[in-house]
Amino acid sequence: MNTEFINLTAENLPDEHLCCIIRSKKLHPGVEAKRQWLADRLGEGHVFRKLNVKGTVFIEYAPLETAWVPIIGDNYYYLYCLWILGSHKGKGYGKALMEYCIADAKAKGKSGICMLGAQKQKSWLSDQSFAKRVGFEVVDTTDNGYELLALSFDGTTPKFAQNAKREEIESKELTIYYDMQCPFIYQNMEMIKQHCETNDIPVSLIQVDTLQKAKELPCVFNNWGVFYKGKFVTVNLLDAAYLKRILDK
C-alpha cells in the first residue's frame, strides 16, 4: 500500500493532479475551474488530501461554517467527497483518508463531521454505508429521501437549513443550481446547454458563486441541484438519458 499522501496547498495546487477521471493533455476547463475554486477555499480551512498518484484517491472537506452547502451547525467539518476508484479500491485508502479526517477534526477540537447522504445511495455522493460503518448516523432528513449523516464527538448535531427542505421554486422550467467545486460540472453543463438548445427546451443555469447563496439554496446541495416543473429532482449530475427521463415526466 502506497502511503504517500499529499495535502493541497497554495504552493503546490498549480501543479498537482486533482484526482478525478478526466484525462486530457491540454488544460481542461472543468479541472482548471476546480483548481481556481480550491485556490479561493484553502485559506478558509478547506482540505483536499490525495494519494500521490495520477489516480482517484482523495478526500475533501471543510469547516461547516464555510462549506458551500445549506447545512447549519457549530464547529463541524463537512465532508464533500471521499472517492477511491479503479485499481486503488480495496486497499484501505478510504479507511486511511477517513481516519485522517477524523483525527484532524479531533485535533482541531471539532464537534464532529457531517456529510450528505440519501435513503438510496446517489451516484455523486460519497459511500454512506462506509461512513455508517465508522460511526456516522442519520441526524436529519428531507421529505424526498435525502439524509444528513453525522459523526458526533460531543453529542451535538448539525441540521439542514430550513430553506434546504423547501424543495420548490417558482420557475417551472428546467433549473440547475451549480458551483465549480467538481471538475465534471463544466462538461455536464455544456451537454445540457447543447441538448436544450437543440430541442428548444428552456433552461436556467444558476451559478452558486458565494457562500451566502449556497447557504440559502432551496434544496440539499453538494455542488449541484436540479429542479423541473418547480420541484427539486436530484443532486446527481446528469447524462443525456437521465436528462431525457426528467424532461419526459
Secondary structure, DSSP 8 states (H G I E B T S, - for coil): ----EEE--TTTTTTS---SS---SS--HHHHHHHHHHHHHGGGT-EEEEESSSSSEEEEEEEGGGSSSSEE-SSEEEEEEEEE-GGGTTSSHHHHHHHHHHHHHHHTT-SEEEEEEESS--TTS--HHHHHHTT-EEEEE-TTSEEEEEEESSS---EE-GGGGT-B-S--SEEEEE-SSSTHHHHHHHHHHHHHHHTT--EEEEE--SHHHHHT-SS--SSEEEEETTEEEESS---HHHHHHHHH-
